[in-house]
Amino acid sequence: MIYRAGYHEDDEGVCLYLDGLSKHIHGNRETEQQDREIRGWLRNNGYDVIEIPVSDLHDEQAMVRHFRRLAGYLREDSIRRGLRSGTAWFHAPQKEAGGQEQSQLRRVVPTEESRFKTCVPLFSLRASAGNFGEEQMVEPEGWVEPDTRRKLDAGMFVAQVVGKSMEPRIPDGSYCLFRSPVAGTRQSKTVLVKLRDSLDPESGERSTVKRYFSEKVETEEGWRHLRIELRPENPEYEVIVLGAEQSEQLQVLAELVDVL
């Protein structure tokens, strides 16, 4: 598994290596040697590698150490601090056989004091595109208390992402926490975008969630896009490519904060 923060380039990141998941595979000397060579190549080419023995998966303190290290690499300082005091994630219920999460979104009736403090609005992706785009503002479907360690603030909302193009990072049907507007650079971030003159080939909608990459050039008038790519996580799906003349068709509405 490879994780990237906003400061990582496309050929950088943090890799998790799970060691010993299968005696048949990882007990094979040739496989072990190949894995060592892969880890060596990654470390020599700009990647950080965290090795997790299978025995650590059931050791709370060991997993706290591993995830604190991962959070440190990703510069998620609040998560890194919180991992020491809160380990509910380690004992969280697993998915049921049908693939649905046992826990559901907790809907609430917000007060003025609780809005964007303990709860955020819930939108569909289509409604989100209208709410944060150029169309008329739409009312949320309700307010929910997201199960997240992230601090809530104004501009955040929850929406359900349907489709397999962002798997495994965003499983089909997952509820996700978004923030609008996008803070800082958009490069390599997972964002909610609105396509003005085209459709997402998977969903047939103008709104889509993808990883954002762009090539730009500086001109006398300022920066100009040469090419924008909206990349799925799932390699079975095609990249949405917009050339220089098509870049104005794209509106970046929000960035992914957490998969709930």
N, C-alpha and C positions, 0 to 999 in steps of 0.2 A: 504494500500500500504506500502511495506517495502523497504527501501533504505539501501544500504551498501556501505561504503567506503573501501579502500584497507586495513585499519587497523582493520576492523571489522572481528570477527570470524564468523563461519557459524551460530552460535546461537545468534548473536548480530545484531543490526541495528537500524534504525530510522523508526518509524511507523507514517503514517498520518491517522488520524481518521476524516472522514467527517461526521459531526453531523447534522442530520435533513434533509437528502436528500429525505425522504419519510415519510409523516405523518402516513401512514398505518403501516410502519415498525418501524420507530423511535419514533412514538407517542405511541407505545405499551409499557406499564410499564415493562412487563417481558423482552422484548427486550432491553430496556434501562438498566435494572439491569444486564442482561447478558453482554452487551457491557461494563459496568463499571467493571465487574469482569475480562473481557478479558484485558482491559486496565491496571487494577491493576496487573494482572499476568505478563503482558509484562514488566511493570516498575520494578517489583520485580525480573525479570529474565534477566537483562542486556540490555533491550531495552529502547530507548527514545521514547516518544509518543508526537506528536504534534496534538492537537485537533483543527479542523477548523470548526466553525459553518457555516451552509449553507449561512447565511446572509453575511458572509465575502467574498464569492466567487465573489461578485460584488463590493467589496470595495477595491480600488486599494491600499491604504495605509495599510489596514489590511493584504492583501495578500503579500505585500512587507515584512511586519514583519514576517509572517509565513515562507516565503521562505528564508529570511535572517537567520532565526533560523535554518532551515533545512540545508542551506549551511554551517552554523557554525558547526553543528554536523558532517557534511561530510568533514570538513576541506577544503572547496572550498573557500578560502579567496578572490580570485579575483572575483568570482561570487557574494559573499556576499557584497563586496564593490560596484560592478556594479549595484546591484539591487536598490540602492538608486537613482542613477543618470539616469538609463535607464529603462523605464517601457513599452517599445514598446511591450514586450512579453504579457503584460496584454491586449493590444488592438489588438493583432495579429489576422488575419483572421482564422476562424475555418475551419475544413474540410468540403468540399462540400458533398452533399447527396451521391455521388458515392464513397466516401471514399478517394478521391484523394486530395492532398494538393493543395490549390489555387496557391501557389507560387511554382516555379520550380527552379532547379539548374541554376544559372547564369553562363553561359559559357563565357570565356574570352580568349583573345590572350595575353599570359603573356609576360612581359618584364623581363629583368634580375633583376630589382629592385623589381618587384612585386611577384616573385616566392617565395612561402612559407612565404610571408608577408601578402598579401591579397588574394592569390589564391593557390590552391594545385592541383596535378594531380588527374584525375578520372580514376579508373580501375574497371574492373569486378573483382569479387572475385577470379575467376580462374586466371586472369591475375595477380592479386596481389600475388597469391601463386607463380607464376613464377617469378615475379619481385623481390620479397623478399626472395625467396627460393634458391634452388641450380641450377635452370634452367637458361637458357639464359635470360638476361634482356629484358623486353618487353616495347614498347612505350605506354604511356597512351592514353586513348581515347580522351583526351583533358584536359583543365584546367578549374577549376570552383572556384567561390567565395562562400564558404560555409556560410550559415546563422548561425553563432555561436558566442558566447561571448568568446570562448576559444582563446588564443593567438596561432597563427599558427607558426610552426617552421619546419625545415628540417626533412624529414621522415614522415610527415603527408600526407594522401591521403584520397579521398572519394571513397566509393564503395557501391553498392546497395546490400542489404541483402534480399534475396527472400526466403520465407518460413514462416511457422507459429510456428516453434519450440521455437523462442525467444520472442513470444508475451506474455504479452502485452508490455514489455519493448521496443522491436523492432518490430513494426508492419510490416507485410508482404509487401515487396517492398520499405522499407525505405532506404533512402540514409544515410550513416553513415560516420563520420569522425574517422579515425584510425591514430595511431602513431606507427612507427617502428624505432628501436626495442622497446621491452617492458621495461619500466624503473622500477627498483626495483622488488619486489616480484610479481609473477604471481598469487598467491593464491587468489581466489574468484574474480579475474578480468574477464571481458568479453573479450575474445581474438579471433583473427583469427588464426587458426591453419591449418597445412597441414598434412594430414594422408598419409604416404608413401605407406603402404601396405593394406589399408582398405578404405572404402567409408562412407560418411555420409549417414545413412539409409534414411533420408528425401530427400536429393537432388541428391544422387548418385554421388556426387563430392568428390574429395580428400580434398578440402578446406571447412572449416565449421567455423561458429561463435558460440561459446558456453562459458559458465562460467567454469573457470579452477579451479580444486581442486586436490591436490596431497598429498600422504602420503610418507614420506621419512625417511630413516634411515642413520645414520652416520657410515661409515666403515673406515678402515685404508686407503682406497684409496680416501675417501671423501664421499659426500652425494650420496645416491642411491635411486631411486624411487622404492617404493613397489607397488604403485597403482596410476593411474591417472584417474580422472573422468572429462568428458566434459559434463556439465549439461545444459539441455535446461531450459528456464524459463517456458515454457508451460508444465504442468504436463502430458499432453496427449502423450508426446514424450519420448522416452527412453533415458537414460543416456548412453553415450559411455564410456565404461570402458576398460582401458588398464592396464594389469598386468606388473610386473617387466620386463619380457622379451620383452614386447611389447612397453615399454616406448621409446625406441630408434626409433620407427616408427613415433613419433610425433615431429613436428617442430612448435614452437610457433613463428608466424611471426609478429603480431602487436596486439595492445590493442585498445579497443573501447574508444574513447574520447567523442563523442557526437552523438546523434541521431538527424538528421537534419529535 
